[in-house]
Amino acid sequence: MQEGSGLGLYISKMLLEKMGGEILCSNVTPGFQVSLMIPLD
């Protein structure tokens, strides 16, 4: 498994928040879950 700095996730979070959305992250077995909430209007 390759590890990163998390910079891409941070940039995604900033962009989503500027658009009125949000990003939710959680640990699941096995792995990691990322949910994106993007407004359609």
Backbone hydrogen bonds, N-H to C=O, Kabsch-Sander energy under -0.5 kcal/mol:
donor,donor_aa,acceptor,acceptor_aa,energy
10,Y,6,G,-1.9
11,I,7,L,-2.6
12,S,8,G,-2.3
13,K,9,L,-2.2
14,M,10,Y,-2.3
15,L,11,I,-2.3
16,L,12,S,-2.6
17,E,13,K,-2.3
18,K,14,M,-1.7
19,M,15,L,-1.3
20,G,17,E,-1.1
21,G,16,L,-3.3
22,E,37,M,-1.9
24,L,35,S,-2.9
26,S,33,Q,-2.4
28,V,31,G,-1.4
33,Q,26,S,-3.3
35,S,24,L,-3.1
37,M,22,E,-3.1
38,I,36,L,-0.6
